[in-house]
Amino acid sequence: MTTLPDWMRPPRAEGWFADDLDGLPQAPRHTELIDGAFVFRFPPQLRWHSEVVGGLKSALTAQVPAGLRTSRDMPIRLDNHNRPEPDLLVTETAYDSDRTWFTPEEVRLAVEVVSPESAHRDRTVKLHKYAKAGIPHYWCVEDEDGAPVIHVYELDKPTGAYAPAGIFRNTLKRPVPFDITLDLDSLTPPRAG
């Protein structure tokens, strides 16, 4: 067995803290913190995932109202032990080039595009954690025979849990978190063959 590099050893018995990530330049890009443990993105990202994230970012950026911004691959500091990195975020923040994370109060929408290695975290762990943190809207994007399908969730404030708000194929039209219409078929090129 290979010895772990020193930087991978937690500095305390409780594991890593969210703020520790800013002081670890050795950590691979897109390192997440879930329950005090590192989560690395392996294997490499599929092209489908990259195309969907890029297409969604462009579409959301074109439709967000003034005062909202879209960001790609920026973490949310949910609490001291959790700093996940959604594929996309819509936030209510001014631009700050030195920023390394957002708070849940600043996030209006978190979007995860499911990969084979992230499926469990995206469908269950992050669904629960984003709701508990009070993020009002969550989209989980699935690959259905090459076509993106978006499972939309809205926060039910009395229970603090997400309620399913629809499964969208071909087109997504919603009045929240802002008035939006997406042509889902345009997010990825047709598969050969």
MDTraj code that builds the backbone (N, CA, C; nanometers):
import mdtraj as md
import numpy as np

residues = "MET THR THR LEU PRO ASP TRP MET ARG PRO PRO ARG ALA GLU GLY TRP PHE ALA ASP ASP LEU ASP GLY LEU PRO GLN ALA PRO ARG HIS THR GLU LEU ILE ASP GLY ALA PHE VAL PHE ARG PHE PRO PRO GLN LEU ARG TRP HIS SER GLU VAL VAL GLY GLY LEU LYS SER ALA LEU THR ALA GLN VAL PRO ALA GLY LEU ARG THR SER ARG ASP MET PRO ILE ARG LEU ASP ASN HIS ASN ARG PRO GLU PRO ASP LEU LEU VAL THR GLU THR ALA TYR ASP SER ASP ARG THR TRP PHE THR PRO GLU GLU VAL ARG LEU ALA VAL GLU VAL VAL SER PRO GLU SER ALA HIS ARG ASP ARG THR VAL LYS LEU HIS LYS TYR ALA LYS ALA GLY ILE PRO HIS TYR TRP CYS VAL GLU ASP GLU ASP GLY ALA PRO VAL ILE HIS VAL TYR GLU LEU ASP LYS PRO THR GLY ALA TYR ALA PRO ALA GLY ILE PHE ARG ASN THR LEU LYS ARG PRO VAL PRO PHE ASP ILE THR LEU ASP LEU ASP SER LEU THR PRO PRO ARG ALA GLY".split()
xyz = np.array([
    [0.0848, -0.1178, 0.0000],
    [0.0000, 0.0000, 0.0000],
    [0.0892, 0.1240, 0.0000],
    [0.0513, 0.2210, -0.0764],
    [0.1251, 0.3458, -0.0858],
    [0.0964, 0.4337, 0.0356],
    [0.2005, 0.5007, 0.0832],
    [0.1853, 0.5920, 0.1961],
    [0.1164, 0.7191, 0.1502],
    [0.0246, 0.7658, 0.2307],
    [-0.0449, 0.8907, 0.1986],
    [0.0483, 1.0093, 0.2197],
    [0.0378, 1.1098, 0.1320],
    [0.1159, 1.2310, 0.1579],
    [0.0648, 1.3000, 0.2847],
    [0.1534, 1.3726, 0.3509],
    [0.1179, 1.4377, 0.4782],
    [-0.0035, 1.5287, 0.4673],
    [-0.0201, 1.5979, 0.3535],
    [-0.1302, 1.6938, 0.3423],
    [-0.2664, 1.6247, 0.3462],
    [-0.2721, 1.4931, 0.3208],
    [-0.3995, 1.4211, 0.3222],
    [-0.4402, 1.3751, 0.4621],
    [-0.3535, 1.3908, 0.5580],
    [-0.3857, 1.3505, 0.6947],
    [-0.4629, 1.4628, 0.7643],
    [-0.5814, 1.4319, 0.8165],
    [-0.6598, 1.5370, 0.8842],
    [-0.5816, 1.5967, 1.0011],
    [-0.5921, 1.7258, 1.0214],
    [-0.5181, 1.7919, 1.1288],
    [-0.5784, 1.7702, 1.2672],
    [-0.6933, 1.7074, 1.2756],
    [-0.7605, 1.6883, 1.4050],
    [-0.8477, 1.5637, 1.3980],
    [-0.8862, 1.5130, 1.5146],
    [-0.9647, 1.3892, 1.5230],
    [-1.1015, 1.4027, 1.4549],
    [-1.1581, 1.5226, 1.4532],
    [-1.2904, 1.5444, 1.3925],
    [-1.2839, 1.5477, 1.2404],
    [-1.1657, 1.5349, 1.1824],
    [-1.1521, 1.5399, 1.0369],
    [-1.1168, 1.6799, 0.9905],
    [-1.1440, 1.7050, 0.8671],
    [-1.1142, 1.8346, 0.8055],
    [-1.2280, 1.9316, 0.8318],
    [-1.1965, 2.0596, 0.8359],
    [-1.2963, 2.1653, 0.8443],
    [-1.3054, 2.2348, 0.7081],
    [-1.4186, 2.2956, 0.6830],
    [-1.4425, 2.3606, 0.5541],
    [-1.3350, 2.4635, 0.5208],
    [-1.2928, 2.5400, 0.6195],
    [-1.1932, 2.6440, 0.5924],
    [-1.0541, 2.5877, 0.5653],
    [-1.0298, 2.4615, 0.6004],
    [-0.9001, 2.4001, 0.5737],
    [-0.8707, 2.3907, 0.4237],
    [-0.9753, 2.3777, 0.3429],
    [-0.9538, 2.3599, 0.1991],
    [-0.8819, 2.4784, 0.1353],
    [-0.9031, 2.5993, 0.1858],
    [-0.8366, 2.7155, 0.1272],
    [-0.6858, 2.7149, 0.1519],
    [-0.6403, 2.6397, 0.2499],
    [-0.4983, 2.6347, 0.2819],
    [-0.4287, 2.5097, 0.2301],
    [-0.4924, 2.4390, 0.1352],
    [-0.4346, 2.3157, 0.0814],
    [-0.4124, 2.3255, -0.0693],
    [-0.3096, 2.3966, -0.1128],
    [-0.2878, 2.4078, -0.2570],
    [-0.2551, 2.2733, -0.3223],
    [-0.2151, 2.1726, -0.2421],
    [-0.1835, 2.0410, -0.2962],
    [-0.3079, 1.9607, -0.3328],
    [-0.4204, 1.9955, -0.2754],
    [-0.5428, 1.9197, -0.3015],
    [-0.5819, 1.9345, -0.4485],
    [-0.6260, 1.8253, -0.5106],
    [-0.6688, 1.8340, -0.6503],
    [-0.7848, 1.9325, -0.6668],
    [-0.7960, 1.9898, -0.7857],
    [-0.9109, 2.0770, -0.8147],
    [-1.0397, 2.0011, -0.7877],
    [-1.1390, 2.0724, -0.7489],
    [-1.2735, 2.0184, -0.7256],
    [-1.2801, 1.9217, -0.6075],
    [-1.1898, 1.9365, -0.5111],
    [-1.1979, 1.8559, -0.3894],
    [-1.3147, 1.9066, -0.3060],
    [-1.4038, 1.8160, -0.2685],
    [-1.5176, 1.8505, -0.1846],
    [-1.4928, 1.7988, -0.0429],
    [-1.5638, 1.8561, 0.0517],
    [-1.5602, 1.8094, 0.1894],
    [-1.7022, 1.7674, 0.2266],
    [-1.7192, 1.6406, 0.2577],
    [-1.8486, 1.5867, 0.2989],
    [-1.8284, 1.5177, 0.4337],
    [-1.8961, 1.5692, 0.5357],
    [-1.8872, 1.5142, 0.6713],
    [-1.7425, 1.5034, 0.7196],
    [-1.6621, 1.6055, 0.6892],
    [-1.5248, 1.6109, 0.7366],
    [-1.4261, 1.5273, 0.6592],
    [-1.4700, 1.4630, 0.5500],
    [-1.3814, 1.3781, 0.4688],
    [-1.3708, 1.4352, 0.3272],
    [-1.2526, 1.4204, 0.2688],
    [-1.2323, 1.4649, 0.1311],
    [-1.3065, 1.3743, 0.0340],
    [-1.3613, 1.4341, -0.0695],
    [-1.4178, 1.3608, -0.1819],
    [-1.3497, 1.4175, -0.3062],
    [-1.2831, 1.3294, -0.3810],
    [-1.2135, 1.3690, -0.5028],
    [-1.2938, 1.3231, -0.6232],
    [-1.2857, 1.3975, -0.7327],
    [-1.3532, 1.3584, -0.8556],
    [-1.2664, 1.2587, -0.9310],
    [-1.3122, 1.1334, -0.9327],
    [-1.2487, 1.0285, -1.0112],
    [-1.3594, 0.9433, -1.0665],
    [-1.3526, 0.8882, -1.1799],
    [-1.2539, 0.9077, -1.2849],
    [-1.2738, 1.0403, -1.3553],
    [-1.1992, 1.0641, -1.4643],
    [-1.2170, 1.1916, -1.5348],
    [-1.3625, 1.2125, -1.5782],
    [-1.4003, 1.3380, -1.5880],
    [-1.5366, 1.3766, -1.6229],
    [-1.5713, 1.3320, -1.7652],
    [-1.6915, 1.2823, -1.7827],
    [-1.7400, 1.2438, -1.9156],
    [-1.7734, 1.3674, -1.9972],
    [-1.7617, 1.3565, -2.1282],
    [-1.7925, 1.4698, -2.2157],
    [-1.9394, 1.5099, -2.2021],
    [-2.0286, 1.4113, -2.1877],
    [-2.1712, 1.4423, -2.1719],
    [-2.1908, 1.5382, -2.0547],
    [-2.1274, 1.5067, -1.9428],
    [-2.1369, 1.5903, -1.8227],
    [-2.0886, 1.7315, -1.8533],
    [-1.9735, 1.7427, -1.9156],
    [-1.9164, 1.8735, -1.9472],
    [-2.0061, 1.9543, -2.0404],
    [-2.0614, 1.8894, -2.1425],
    [-2.1505, 1.9572, -2.2377],
    [-2.2770, 2.0084, -2.1681],
    [-2.3353, 1.9254, -2.0828],
    [-2.4586, 1.9653, -2.0135],
    [-2.4309, 2.0819, -1.9185],
    [-2.3225, 2.0726, -1.8416],
    [-2.2897, 2.1813, -1.7489],
    [-2.2655, 2.3113, -1.8263],
    [-2.1867, 2.3048, -1.9338],
    [-2.1603, 2.4245, -2.0142],
    [-2.2863, 2.4828, -2.0763],
    [-2.3713, 2.3959, -2.1308],
    [-2.4965, 2.4429, -2.1909],
    [-2.5908, 2.5042, -2.0898],
    [-2.6016, 2.4406, -1.9729],
    [-2.6881, 2.4949, -1.8678],
    [-2.6356, 2.6288, -1.8162],
    [-2.5046, 2.6394, -1.8002],
    [-2.4487, 2.7664, -1.7526],
    [-2.4807, 2.8788, -1.8501],
    [-2.4621, 2.8544, -1.9795],
    [-2.4931, 2.9567, -2.0804],
    [-2.6410, 2.9944, -2.0773],
    [-2.7277, 2.8928, -2.0707],
    [-2.8721, 2.9188, -2.0713],
    [-2.9162, 2.9929, -1.9456],
    [-2.8643, 2.9524, -1.8302],
    [-2.9010, 3.0208, -1.7060],
    [-2.8480, 3.1639, -1.7050],
    [-2.7238, 3.1821, -1.7482],
    [-2.6646, 3.3161, -1.7503],
    [-2.7459, 3.4106, -1.8390],
    [-2.7977, 3.3591, -1.9490],
    [-2.8759, 3.4423, -2.0408],
    [-3.0112, 3.4818, -1.9825],
    [-3.0593, 3.4085, -1.8803],
    [-3.1944, 3.4337, -1.8303],
    [-3.2013, 3.4848, -1.6872],
    [-3.0902, 3.4857, -1.6138],
    [-3.0987, 3.5317, -1.4745],
    [-3.1300, 3.6809, -1.4709],
    [-3.2166, 3.7216, -1.3816],
    [-3.2472, 3.8641, -1.3689],
    [-3.1329, 3.9394, -1.3009],
    [-3.1392, 4.0698, -1.3084],
    [-3.0385, 4.1545, -1.2434],
    [-3.0303, 4.1189, -1.0953],
    [-2.9090, 4.1175, -1.0435],
    [-2.8884, 4.0855, -0.9030],
    [-2.8532, 3.9404, -0.8777],
    [-2.8723, 3.8540, -0.9775],
    [-2.8354, 3.7129, -0.9645],
    [-2.7198, 3.6831, -1.0591],
    [-2.6359, 3.5867, -1.0202],
    [-2.5204, 3.5469, -1.1013],
    [-2.5142, 3.3947, -1.1073],
    [-2.4621, 3.3432, -1.2190],
    [-2.4361, 3.1999, -1.2286],
    [-2.2869, 3.1749, -1.2083],
    [-2.2563, 3.0642, -1.1443],
    [-2.1176, 3.0231, -1.1217],
    [-2.1061, 2.8749, -1.1469],
    [-1.9892, 2.8349, -1.1934],
    [-1.9611, 2.6938, -1.2200],
    [-1.8523, 2.6471, -1.1239],
    [-1.8739, 2.5290, -1.0660],
    [-1.7725, 2.4650, -0.9819],
    [-1.7236, 2.5539, -0.8682],
    [-1.8151, 2.6154, -0.7956],
    [-1.7809, 2.6949, -0.6768],
    [-1.8447, 2.6285, -0.5545],
    [-1.7678, 2.6078, -0.4493],
    [-1.8211, 2.5402, -0.3308],
    [-1.9211, 2.6252, -0.2515],
    [-2.0013, 2.5540, -0.1734],
    [-2.0904, 2.6150, -0.0746],
    [-2.0418, 2.5675, 0.0625],
    [-2.0148, 2.6614, 0.1508],
    [-1.9747, 2.6238, 0.2870],
    [-2.1029, 2.6041, 0.3671],
    [-2.1510, 2.4795, 0.3703],
    [-2.2773, 2.4491, 0.4373],
    [-2.2634, 2.4603, 0.5881],
    [-2.1511, 2.4121, 0.6401],
    [-2.1207, 2.4182, 0.7823],
    [-1.9724, 2.3871, 0.7967],
    [-1.9258, 2.3670, 0.9177],
    [-1.7834, 2.3476, 0.9415],
    [-1.7276, 2.2181, 0.8818],
    [-1.8145, 2.1184, 0.8574],
    [-1.7682, 1.9888, 0.8075],
    [-1.8119, 1.9582, 0.6650],
    [-1.8813, 2.0512, 0.5994],
    [-1.9340, 2.0237, 0.4656],
    [-1.9133, 2.1423, 0.3730],
    [-1.8423, 2.1151, 0.2643],
    [-1.8177, 2.2150, 0.1614],
    [-1.8242, 2.1471, 0.0241],
    [-1.9475, 2.1116, -0.0177],
    [-1.9632, 2.0486, -0.1486],
    [-1.9459, 2.1522, -0.2602],
    [-1.9222, 2.1018, -0.3789],
    [-1.9016, 2.1887, -0.4951],
    [-2.0010, 2.1514, -0.6046],
    [-2.1177, 2.2164, -0.6081],
    [-2.2141, 2.1864, -0.7137],
    [-2.1561, 2.2208, -0.8507],
    [-2.2128, 2.1567, -0.9528],
    [-2.1689, 2.1874, -1.0888],
    [-2.2038, 2.3314, -1.1260],
    [-2.3211, 2.3774, -1.0836],
    [-2.3653, 2.5140, -1.1117],
    [-2.4372, 2.5712, -0.9913],
    [-2.4291, 2.7024, -0.9798],
    [-2.5004, 2.7756, -0.8754],
    [-2.5602, 2.9017, -0.9347],
    [-2.6734, 2.9409, -0.8825],
    [-2.7252, 3.0760, -0.9055],
    [-2.7253, 3.1419, -0.7689],
    [-2.6538, 3.2539, -0.7594],
    [-2.6379, 3.3215, -0.6305],
    [-2.6834, 3.4661, -0.6397],
    [-2.7130, 3.5179, -0.5230],
    [-2.7484, 3.6595, -0.5103],
    [-2.6296, 3.7282, -0.4423],
    [-2.5264, 3.7554, -0.5230],
    [-2.4034, 3.8144, -0.4712],
    [-2.3425, 3.9080, -0.5745],
    [-2.2680, 4.0053, -0.5264],
    [-2.1884, 4.0886, -0.6153],
    [-2.0641, 4.0096, -0.6544],
    [-2.0059, 4.0424, -0.7672],
    [-1.8862, 3.9724, -0.8126],
    [-1.7679, 4.0069, -0.7234],
    [-1.6952, 3.9055, -0.6815],
    [-1.5744, 3.9221, -0.6005],
    [-1.4736, 3.8205, -0.6517],
    [-1.3681, 3.8669, -0.7178],
    [-1.2719, 3.7774, -0.7823],
    [-1.1905, 3.6946, -0.6835],
    [-1.1860, 3.7337, -0.5572],
    [-1.1072, 3.6608, -0.4578],
    [-1.1880, 3.5568, -0.3798],
    [-1.3115, 3.5428, -0.4136],
    [-1.4002, 3.4528, -0.3420],
    [-1.3656, 3.3075, -0.3679],
    [-1.3753, 3.2220, -0.2642],
    [-1.3497, 3.0787, -0.2816],
    [-1.4711, 2.9914, -0.2491],
    [-1.5776, 3.0470, -0.1916],
    [-1.6989, 2.9725, -0.1603],
    [-1.8148, 3.0690, -0.1338],
    [-1.9349, 3.0117, -0.1336],
    [-2.0567, 3.0865, -0.1019],
    [-2.1195, 3.0298, 0.0247],
    [-2.2062, 3.1095, 0.0872],
    [-2.2845, 3.0614, 0.2002],
    [-2.4202, 3.0116, 0.1475],
    [-2.4886, 2.9244, 0.2199],
    [-2.6200, 2.8777, 0.1747],
    [-2.7202, 2.9923, 0.1574],
    [-2.7075, 3.0965, 0.2400],
    [-2.8018, 3.2097, 0.2313],
    [-2.7881, 3.2862, 0.0993],
    [-2.6738, 3.2756, 0.0357],
    [-2.6502, 3.3452, -0.0911],
    [-2.6960, 3.2649, -0.2121],
    [-2.7210, 3.1357, -0.1942],
    [-2.7523, 3.0459, -0.3056],
    [-2.9032, 3.0370, -0.3264],
    [-2.9461, 3.0612, -0.4492],
    [-3.0876, 3.0472, -0.4851],
    [-3.1150, 2.9122, -0.5503],
    [-3.0145, 2.8603, -0.6246],
    [-3.0290, 2.7339, -0.6969],
    [-2.8945, 2.6626, -0.6994],
    [-2.8943, 2.5350, -0.6632],
    [-2.7775, 2.4481, -0.6783],
    [-2.8136, 2.3423, -0.7821],
    [-2.7195, 2.3151, -0.8730],
    [-2.7422, 2.2175, -0.9802],
    [-2.6302, 2.1140, -0.9775],
    [-2.6687, 1.9880, -0.9746],
    [-2.5730, 1.8780, -0.9864],
    [-2.6081, 1.7984, -1.1113],
    [-2.5078, 1.7767, -1.1968],
    [-2.5231, 1.6915, -1.3137],
    [-2.4627, 1.5565, -1.2748],
    [-2.5452, 1.4549, -1.2728],
    [-2.5073, 1.3248, -1.2190],
    [-2.4060, 1.2550, -1.3097],
    [-2.2987, 1.2072, -1.2474],
    [-2.1991, 1.1215, -1.3127],
    [-2.2073, 0.9848, -1.2453],
    [-2.1575, 0.8798, -1.3104],
    [-2.1628, 0.7487, -1.2445],
    [-2.0995, 0.7499, -1.1053],
    [-1.9880, 0.8189, -1.0867],
    [-1.9213, 0.8192, -0.9566],
    [-1.9883, 0.9093, -0.8537],
    [-2.0712, 1.0035, -0.8979],
    [-2.1340, 1.0969, -0.8043],
    [-2.2818, 1.0689, -0.7805],
    [-2.3359, 0.9658, -0.8436],
    [-2.4809, 0.9427, -0.8417],
    [-2.5381, 0.9366, -0.6999],
    [-2.4787, 0.8564, -0.6132],
    [-2.5320, 0.8449, -0.4774],
    [-2.5265, 0.9789, -0.4045],
    [-2.4135, 1.0482, -0.4120],
    [-2.4008, 1.1783, -0.3429],
    [-2.5011, 1.2794, -0.3982],
    [-2.5155, 1.2864, -0.5299],
    [-2.6049, 1.3856, -0.5895],
    [-2.7516, 1.3579, -0.5587],
    [-2.7905, 1.2306, -0.5620],
    [-2.9315, 1.1937, -0.5449],
    [-2.9774, 1.1883, -0.3997],
    [-2.8850, 1.1652, -0.3073],
    [-2.9263, 1.1480, -0.1680],
    [-2.8520, 1.2403, -0.0718],
    [-2.7200, 1.2302, -0.0669],
    [-2.6425, 1.3063, 0.0319],
    [-2.6588, 1.4565, 0.0105],
    [-2.6337, 1.5037, -0.1101],
    [-2.6422, 1.6473, -0.1357],
    [-2.7865, 1.6965, -0.1321],
    [-2.8792, 1.6140, -0.1791],
    [-3.0216, 1.6484, -0.1713],
    [-3.0583, 1.6804, -0.0269],
    [-3.0173, 1.5976, 0.0656],
    [-3.0469, 1.6180, 0.2077],
    [-2.9711, 1.7382, 0.2644],
    [-2.8420, 1.7475, 0.2352],
    [-2.7592, 1.8540, 0.2932],
    [-2.7991, 1.9919, 0.2411],
    [-2.8280, 2.0054, 0.1123],
    [-2.8691, 2.1359, 0.0579],
    [-3.0020, 2.1800, 0.1185],
    [-3.0944, 2.0860, 0.1365],
    [-3.2226, 2.1199, 0.1988],
    [-3.2024, 2.1629, 0.3434],
    [-3.1246, 2.0873, 0.4176],
    [-3.1001, 2.1193, 0.5586],
    [-3.0351, 2.2573, 0.5731],
    [-2.9520, 2.2948, 0.4748],
    [-2.8850, 2.4255, 0.4785],
    [-2.9781, 2.5393, 0.4359],
    [-3.0970, 2.5056, 0.3823],
    [-3.1943, 2.6087, 0.3457],
    [-3.1834, 2.6611, 0.2034],
    [-3.1149, 2.5898, 0.1157],
    [-3.1045, 2.6323, -0.0249],
    [-3.2408, 2.6080, -0.0891],
    [-3.3047, 2.7137, -0.1427],
    [-3.4444, 2.7010, -0.1836],
    [-3.4730, 2.6116, -0.3044],
    [-3.3760, 2.5963, -0.3947],
    [-3.4020, 2.5180, -0.5162],
    [-3.2824, 2.4293, -0.5483],
    [-3.3125, 2.3049, -0.5892],
    [-3.2093, 2.2084, -0.6253],
    [-3.2534, 2.1354, -0.7512],
    [-3.1614, 2.1259, -0.8488],
    [-3.1855, 2.0483, -0.9699],
    [-3.0834, 1.9368, -0.9768],
    [-3.1310, 1.8166, -1.0051],
    [-3.0456, 1.7004, -1.0254],
    [-3.0664, 1.6572, -1.1703],
    [-2.9615, 1.6681, -1.2512],
    [-2.9714, 1.6419, -1.3952],
    [-2.9208, 1.5010, -1.4232],
    [-3.0050, 1.4202, -1.4834],
    [-2.9737, 1.2808, -1.5143],
    [-2.9568, 1.2613, -1.6647],
    [-2.8795, 1.1597, -1.7010],
    [-2.8593, 1.1195, -1.8408],
    [-2.9600, 1.0092, -1.8726],
    [-3.0544, 1.0407, -1.9615],
    [-3.1547, 0.9425, -2.0027],
    [-3.1332, 0.9132, -2.1509],
    [-3.0548, 0.8106, -2.1785],
    [-3.0192, 0.7739, -2.3164],
    [-2.9586, 0.8901, -2.3933],
    [-2.8711, 0.9655, -2.3255],
    [-2.8023, 1.0776, -2.3893],
    [-2.8736, 1.2101, -2.3779],
    [-2.9976, 1.2092, -2.3339],
    [-3.0742, 1.3336, -2.3191],
    [-3.0752, 1.3771, -2.1724],
    [-3.0555, 1.5075, -2.1470],
    [-3.0627, 1.5538, -2.0083],
    [-3.2071, 1.5605, -1.9588],
    [-3.2284, 1.5069, -1.8396],
    [-3.3585, 1.5112, -1.7735],
    [-3.3344, 1.5769, -1.6380],
    [-3.4129, 1.6811, -1.6068],
    [-3.3905, 1.7561, -1.4838],
    [-3.4995, 1.7244, -1.3816],
    [-3.4537, 1.6754, -1.2654],
    [-3.5413, 1.6517, -1.1510],
    [-3.5330, 1.7772, -1.0654],
    [-3.6459, 1.8443, -1.0492],
    [-3.6510, 1.9739, -0.9811],
    [-3.7094, 1.9561, -0.8411],
    [-3.6424, 2.0201, -0.7444],
    [-3.6859, 2.0157, -0.6049],
    [-3.6977, 2.1573, -0.5510],
    [-3.8004, 2.1781, -0.4681],
    [-3.8195, 2.3059, -0.3981],
    [-3.8198, 2.2787, -0.2484],
    [-3.7614, 2.3722, -0.1753],
    [-3.7560, 2.3579, -0.0303],
    [-3.8929, 2.3831, 0.0307],
    [-3.9375, 2.2866, 0.1101],
    [-4.0594, 2.3024, 0.1884],
    [-4.0149, 2.3555, 0.3243],
    [-4.0329, 2.4862, 0.3461],
    [-3.9788, 2.5490, 0.4673],
    [-4.0317, 2.4890, 0.5973],
    [-4.1608, 2.4534, 0.6086],
    [-4.2060, 2.3959, 0.7364],
    [-4.1351, 2.2657, 0.7750],
    [-4.1007, 2.1828, 0.6755],
    [-4.0351, 2.0556, 0.7071],
    [-3.8836, 2.0627, 0.6928],
    [-3.8334, 2.1632, 0.6207],
    [-3.6898, 2.1734, 0.5961],
    [-3.6383, 2.0687, 0.4993],
    [-3.7285, 2.0096, 0.4214],
    [-3.6917, 1.9060, 0.3242],
    [-3.7336, 1.9513, 0.1848],
    [-3.6729, 1.8907, 0.0853],
    [-3.7121, 1.9210, -0.0523],
    [-3.8365, 1.8433, -0.0907],
    [-3.9247, 1.9106, -0.1633],
    [-4.0410, 1.8466, -0.2234],
    [-4.0168, 1.8391, -0.3737],
    [-4.0432, 1.7248, -0.4363],
    [-4.0277, 1.7168, -0.5813],
    [-4.1227, 1.8143, -0.6492],
    [-4.0703, 1.8888, -0.7459],
    [-4.1521, 1.9880, -0.8168],
    [-4.1662, 1.9552, -0.9647],
    [-4.1155, 1.8400, -1.0062],
    [-4.1330, 1.7978, -1.1443],
    [-4.0099, 1.7340, -1.2036],
    [-4.0346, 1.6544, -1.3079],
    [-3.9280, 1.5935, -1.3871],
    [-3.9462, 1.6467, -1.5288],
    [-3.8410, 1.7076, -1.5814],
    [-3.8525, 1.7787, -1.7079],
    [-3.7662, 1.7153, -1.8164],
    [-3.8314, 1.6849, -1.9291],
    [-3.7653, 1.6355, -2.0483],
    [-3.7942, 1.7346, -2.1605],
    [-3.7031, 1.7466, -2.2540],
    [-3.7154, 1.8338, -2.3713],
    [-3.7159, 1.9823, -2.3371],
    [-3.8092, 2.0243, -2.2498],
    [-3.8208, 2.1658, -2.2133],
    [-3.8448, 2.1781, -2.0630],
    [-3.7802, 2.2758, -2.0039],
    [-3.8070, 2.3093, -1.8641],
    [-3.8594, 2.4513, -1.8610],
    [-3.9765, 2.4689, -1.8040],
    [-4.0348, 2.6028, -1.7873],
    [-4.0792, 2.6143, -1.6435],
    [-4.0214, 2.7142, -1.5723],
    [-4.0504, 2.7312, -1.4300],
    [-4.0591, 2.8794, -1.3957],
    [-4.1437, 2.9145, -1.2987],
    [-4.1498, 3.0533, -1.2533],
    [-4.0511, 3.0825, -1.1394],
    [-3.9874, 2.9771, -1.0829],
    [-3.8945, 2.9942, -0.9710],
    [-3.7688, 2.9116, -0.9967],
    [-3.6537, 2.9489, -0.9512],
    [-3.6209, 3.0644, -0.8677],
    [-3.6302, 3.1976, -0.9403],
    [-3.6515, 3.1924, -1.0722],
    [-3.6834, 3.3094, -1.1542],
    [-3.7520, 3.2540, -1.2779],
    [-3.8142, 3.3403, -1.3557],
    [-3.8845, 3.2956, -1.4754],
    [-3.7833, 3.2410, -1.5749],
    [-3.7951, 3.1117, -1.6044],
    [-3.6945, 3.0475, -1.6897],
    [-3.7589, 2.9465, -1.7829],
    [-3.7077, 2.9413, -1.9059],
    [-3.7452, 2.8406, -2.0046],
    [-3.6169, 2.7864, -2.0655],
    [-3.5989, 2.6551, -2.0585],
    [-3.4793, 2.5918, -2.1125],
    [-3.5166, 2.4885, -2.2175],
    [-3.4459, 2.4917, -2.3305],
    [-3.4566, 2.3878, -2.4321],
    [-3.3525, 2.2823, -2.3965],
    [-3.3955, 2.1768, -2.3300],
    [-3.3020, 2.0757, -2.2815],
    [-3.2379, 1.9977, -2.3957],
    [-3.3090, 1.9836, -2.5070],
    [-3.2545, 1.9108, -2.6199],
    [-3.1338, 1.9811, -2.6812],
    [-3.1216, 2.1115, -2.6583],
    [-3.0098, 2.1857, -2.7175],
    [-2.8835, 2.1808, -2.6312],
    [-2.8903, 2.1190, -2.5155],
    [-2.7770, 2.1185, -2.4239],
    [-2.6648, 2.0243, -2.4662],
    [-2.6977, 1.9214, -2.5425],
    [-2.5955, 1.8285, -2.5881],
    [-2.6150, 1.7998, -2.7373],
    [-2.5052, 1.7739, -2.8079],
    [-2.5201, 1.7361, -2.9474],
    [-2.5791, 1.5953, -2.9568],
    [-2.6465, 1.5646, -3.0674],
    [-2.7023, 1.4294, -3.0806],
    [-2.5906, 1.3251, -3.0826],
    [-2.6181, 1.2085, -3.0272],
    [-2.5193, 1.1007, -3.0278],
    [-2.5097, 1.0402, -3.1672],
    [-2.3871, 1.0046, -3.2043],
    [-2.3653, 0.9420, -3.3337],
    [-2.4258, 0.8024, -3.3338],
    [-2.4744, 0.7643, -3.4503],
    [-2.5135, 0.6403, -3.4642],
    [-2.6011, 0.5415, -3.4646],
])
top = md.Topology()
chain = top.add_chain()
for i, resn in enumerate(residues, 1):
    res = top.add_residue(resn, chain, resSeq=i)
    for name in ("N", "CA", "C"):
        top.add_atom(name, md.element.get_by_symbol(name[0]), res)
traj = md.Trajectory(xyz[None], top)
